[in-house]
Every structure is written in structure tokens, then in C-alpha cells.
Amino acid sequence: MQPDRESWQRVRRLLGRAEINRAVVYALLLRGWQLAAGAVSAVLIATQFSPSEQGYWYTFSGLIALQSFFELGFNMAVINMASHEWSKLSLDDDGRITGDSVAMSRLISLGRLLFRWYALASLLFVALIGAFGLYFLAGEKGDAGDWNIPWVAAVVLSGLLLWTLPFVSLLEGCNQVTTVNRFRLIQAVVANLTVWTAIVLGAGLWAFVAVTAARLLCELFLLAFKYRRFFGCLMQSPMSERMSWRGEVLPLQWRIAVGGVFQYFSMNFITLVMFRYEGATIAGQMGMTWMLMTTLGMACMSWVQARVPQFGMLVARGEFDELDRRFKRLTLVSWSAVTVAGAALWGVVFSLQHFDWDLGTRLLQPLPTGILIIAVLMKHVPDCFNLYIRAHKREPMSLLALVVVSNSIIGVLVWLLGGYLELGAVGAAAGYLAGVALIIFPGATLIWWRCRRDWH
């Protein structure tokens, strides 16, 4: 019995050195599942869909991602705002909020503001993106069949999913990261099983609708059942002090919002350019490859992302030395992990195409894949810096300017090299890397250093 206890203690010490807690474990399991499930989905899409259908599938994803134009940064601002209030609050044994009455009142006012804001954003998303998608997708001729009705259904369900997004972010800000990450793991498993079943049964693009519906049902279960008492507390009227949207939330939110809109050009625009200039087949290759890379990046970001509420609480208490110690260690571990993962992904892509496996034809060639992986590695550290800065409930104008300028240039370079000059996927990847290497990485590093020096 004693050796088992000692072995477990050694494991716990090892996990501690690697900065792994339960929230990170669930996040890593989630990303690991998403990567493995993404591979299964890629095989099913490659074998059950035509190349044109694959292109429509990933273009659907790129268009749905336009929701960032409607979120306007509120969900990111919520995490940081709520974490500062939660430093004085907690959950009791029944799942109700307890603690400082002023902090409680401010948290309630934030929750009520979220309800109104995202109800309007969801309606606008369904109307505007639904119409734009019908226009954009109509320009491509292929054998994808009837895509119109699946697209409309997917947009409506995605609009409802958008409405639930800030409430999950509110839970994260209230340091419920472990539970939220566990829920997201379960949600991912349910969604993937749903989409696999739909694809095998020949649902085609309706599988996109099915997976969106599955995610929505899981979100509603979390909010309406698992945390019903938590949100029941937020249904009260604010008892005393209210959080001022104009004075407190807006200064951070509008900067994140503008940045989020422009970040679309560095995340999803590249697939749309390939769809428009190279056709649905190349867009499908880009979409599948990009999905695998972003999943790896998000998995490795889990070390830092899971600690964001703790960062905010440390800032609220003025414990800056502890904040810096944790952040630097977590960033090093996170970047090391994404480097190993990126190298492994390139090896898989190279092997699939070197040995002429059929799945390799649904992915980009090793050259553009390698270029994009290098860009993802370089962008990982600036993304960590952004989380650190926003934990202070602040976002300097210099960071906003960097986001706007860099992502605009990335969008232009991707369009110019990948589309207008007809260099295809290699040109688009090179344009993305140039923007990251020459602007984002050095600019973000300098801004983080100055903010840390001035604020602490």
C-alpha cells in the first residue's frame, strides 16, 4: 500500500512541475479527442463526401466563424470581468453564489447585460450571415447537391449556439474551468458521435446541421440543469452597485471586438480565398489541414487558457510576482508542447503523401503545411501574451493597433499571393507566415514587456 501511495505522490509532483491540474487535464483530453476525432472525421469525409462536398463543408465552417463580427469581444471581456468579482465570491454546497454583496450585485448586472446583448447579436447573425452565405456559396459549381436548406438550418442553430456562448464564458470567469472543460469534453464526444453517424448514414451536408444541434443541446443542458441554481441567482435584480458597461466593460470590450473582427483574416479567411480562387477541392484540403493545426494549437494553449481566471484573481489581489512566475512557466510548457505537436503533424502529412495513401490527397502538400505550422508556432507566444494582458481588465491601444494592422496585412497577403497572383496554397501560407513573423511576433513581445513594466 505504501509504495502505491509514494508512486502516486511522485506522479502528482511530476504533474505539478508540468503545470498540469484537473482543468488542464480535461482541456488536454478535449484537444486530444478533437485531434483523434478530427482524423476520423477527415477519413469519413474523404471517403463519404465528394471533393466538392468537402469544400462546402469547410466553407460552411469558415462562414459560421463570421460570428466573431457579432460577438464583438464580449465573451472574452466577460471572463476577465467576472474573475475580478469572483475573487470575493464562491459557490455553496447547493451550487448558489455566496460572498460579498457588492461583488454579487455587480456579477448579476453583468449577467443580465449578457442576456440582452447576445439575444440581439444572435438575431443579427442569423439574418445577415444566412443571406451572405446563400450569395457566396451560389458562385461555386460542383456536385455537392442541395446545400441551400442545410445551410439555412445550420445558421439558425449556430445563432442559438451563439446566444449560449457568453454564459459559458461567465462560468469560466467564475473559476468553474474544471467543470466547463469536463463538459466540453463530453460535448465534443457527443457531437463527434453524432456527426459520424450522420455521415455514415449518408446525410451529406446535413451532418453539419446534426453536429451543430448536438452541441446546442449539450450547452442548454449545462446552463439549464447543471448550473440552474448559479444562473438562478443571476435572475435577481442587482441589489446595490451595478457594473457599468460604458465605464468598465466597453473600454476592454471594444478593443477585443475590433481585434476579433480583424483576427478573422488570420483564422478563417484563408479557406474562403481558396474556395473562391482555387475551387471547392483545394478549399477542402486547406480547411482540413488548417483544422488539424488549429486543434493542436488550442490543445497546447490549454496550459495557459485554463489559468486565465486565476490570473485575473492574482491581479485583483496585487500578487504580481506570483502571476509572472506562473505565466512564464506555463508559456514555456505550452510552446514546447505545440512545437512537438507541429513536428508530428508535418511528419504525418509527409508520410501520407510519400506513400500515396488516399487520405493524403485530402490534405495540403508538405510544403504549404510546413509553412503554416511554422506560422502557428510563432503566433503561439503572442497569443499567450494577449491572455496575460487581458487578465488586467485592460487592453492597450498599441495592442489593438497591432491586431488591426497585422491581420489586415495578413488578409491582403493571403488574397494577393494565394488568389490574385494564383500561387495557390503555397502563396496563401507564405502570406500568412510573413504577417506573423514580421509584425505579430515582434510587436506583441514588445507590447507585453512594456505593459508588464508599467502596470507592475
Protein Blocks (a to p, Z undefined) as FASTA:
>chain_A
ZZmmmmmmmmmmmmmmnopafklmmmmmmmmmmmmmmmmmmmmmmmmpcfklmmmmmmmm
mmmmmmmmmnnommmmmmmmmmmmmmmgccdfkopacdjfklmmmmmmmmmmmmmmmmmm
mmmmmmmmmmmmmmmmmmpgcfebjaklmmmmmmmmmmmmmmmmmmmmmmmmnopmmmmm
mmmmmmmmmmmmmmmmmmmnonmjmlmmmmmmmmmmmmmmmmmmmmmmmmmmmmpccfkb
ccdfklmmmmmmmmmmmmmmmmmmmmmmmmmmmmmmnojklmmmmmmmmmmmmmmmmmmm
mmmmmmmmmmmmmmmnopaklmmmmmmmmmmmmmmmmmmmmmmmmmmmmmmmmnopaklm
mpccfklmmmmmmmmmmmmmmmmmmmmmmmnopacfklmmmmmmmmmmmmmmmmmmmmmn
onmjmlmmmmmmmmmmmmmmmmmmmmmmmmmmmmZZ
